[in-house]
């Protein structure tokens, strides 16, 4: 695991406001929904707010393995597999709170329905073609098309897979 790749994943994660949270319940069927990212920690762990009675809470109680998927147009993509934990920590909720969450939790941080989801990352994979990397990818794609080959992508720069310890 490269510190540069973890920094790359952290930079990507912090650039997204929302993520698709995918859970697996007792039937092992995948259930995906968009979630506002409350915070990305330096180790790439994530925080979300949720309601106590939501399907995702029950699914996490049945199976703590989750998948996070983020996408930005056609230039940046990230998937992160991790372990989810549920918390009722009001001090942490106050620390992470944004006024826009009041839409879902009208009583604010003290809403009895409010729970926090913490996701500890285990593995992540990313594709980043933003900026110069995008120009490089476009060049490689044109070259591959013209020569009948495939684009050459530098592992760890435009694409990388990281296993967290």
BELPEUR-V490124 format. One record per residue. RES is the residue in three letters. D_LAST is the distance of its C-alpha to the last C-alpha in whole Angstrom. Layout:
res:RES d_last:D_LAST
res:RES d_last:D_LAST
//
This chain:
res:UNK d_last:8
res:UNK d_last:11
res:UNK d_last:12
res:UNK d_last:15
res:UNK d_last:13
res:UNK d_last:11
res:UNK d_last:15
res:UNK d_last:16
res:UNK d_last:15
res:UNK d_last:15
res:UNK d_last:19
res:UNK d_last:19
res:UNK d_last:18
res:UNK d_last:21
res:UNK d_last:23
res:UNK d_last:24
res:UNK d_last:26
res:UNK d_last:25
res:UNK d_last:23
res:UNK d_last:23
res:UNK d_last:22
res:UNK d_last:22
res:UNK d_last:22
res:UNK d_last:23
res:UNK d_last:26
res:UNK d_last:27
res:UNK d_last:29
res:UNK d_last:26
res:UNK d_last:27
res:UNK d_last:25
res:UNK d_last:27
res:UNK d_last:26
res:UNK d_last:27
res:UNK d_last:27
res:UNK d_last:25
res:UNK d_last:26
res:UNK d_last:23
res:UNK d_last:23
res:UNK d_last:20
res:UNK d_last:17
res:UNK d_last:15
res:UNK d_last:14
res:UNK d_last:10
res:UNK d_last:12
res:UNK d_last:12
res:UNK d_last:16
res:UNK d_last:19
res:UNK d_last:22
res:UNK d_last:25
res:UNK d_last:27
res:UNK d_last:30
res:UNK d_last:30
res:UNK d_last:32
res:UNK d_last:30
res:UNK d_last:29
res:UNK d_last:26
res:UNK d_last:26
res:UNK d_last:27
res:UNK d_last:25
res:UNK d_last:22
res:UNK d_last:23
res:UNK d_last:24
res:UNK d_last:21
res:UNK d_last:18
res:UNK d_last:16
res:UNK d_last:17
res:UNK d_last:17
res:UNK d_last:18
res:UNK d_last:20
res:UNK d_last:22
res:UNK d_last:25
res:UNK d_last:27
res:UNK d_last:30
res:UNK d_last:30
res:UNK d_last:28
res:UNK d_last:24
res:UNK d_last:22
res:UNK d_last:19
res:UNK d_last:17
res:UNK d_last:14
res:UNK d_last:13
res:UNK d_last:11
res:UNK d_last:13
res:UNK d_last:16
res:UNK d_last:18
res:UNK d_last:21
res:UNK d_last:23
res:UNK d_last:26
res:UNK d_last:26
res:UNK d_last:29
res:UNK d_last:28
res:UNK d_last:24
res:UNK d_last:27
res:UNK d_last:29
res:UNK d_last:27
res:UNK d_last:25
res:UNK d_last:29
res:UNK d_last:31
res:UNK d_last:34
res:UNK d_last:34
res:UNK d_last:32
res:UNK d_last:36
res:UNK d_last:37
res:UNK d_last:34
res:UNK d_last:35
res:UNK d_last:38
res:UNK d_last:38
res:UNK d_last:35
res:UNK d_last:32
res:UNK d_last:35
res:UNK d_last:35
res:UNK d_last:35
res:UNK d_last:33
res:UNK d_last:30
res:UNK d_last:27
res:UNK d_last:23
res:UNK d_last:20
res:UNK d_last:17
res:UNK d_last:14
res:UNK d_last:10
res:UNK d_last:9
res:UNK d_last:7
res:UNK d_last:9
res:UNK d_last:12
res:UNK d_last:15
res:UNK d_last:18
res:UNK d_last:21
res:UNK d_last:23
res:UNK d_last:26
res:UNK d_last:28
res:UNK d_last:30
res:UNK d_last:30
res:UNK d_last:28
res:UNK d_last:30
res:UNK d_last:33
res:UNK d_last:31
res:UNK d_last:30
res:UNK d_last:34
res:UNK d_last:35
res:UNK d_last:33
res:UNK d_last:34
res:UNK d_last:38
res:UNK d_last:38
res:UNK d_last:36
res:UNK d_last:39
res:UNK d_last:42
res:UNK d_last:41
res:UNK d_last:40
res:UNK d_last:36
res:UNK d_last:33
res:UNK d_last:31
res:UNK d_last:29
res:UNK d_last:26
res:UNK d_last:23
res:UNK d_last:20
res:UNK d_last:18
res:UNK d_last:21
res:UNK d_last:22
res:UNK d_last:20
res:UNK d_last:16
res:UNK d_last:13
res:UNK d_last:10
res:UNK d_last:6
res:UNK d_last:4
res:UNK d_last:0
//
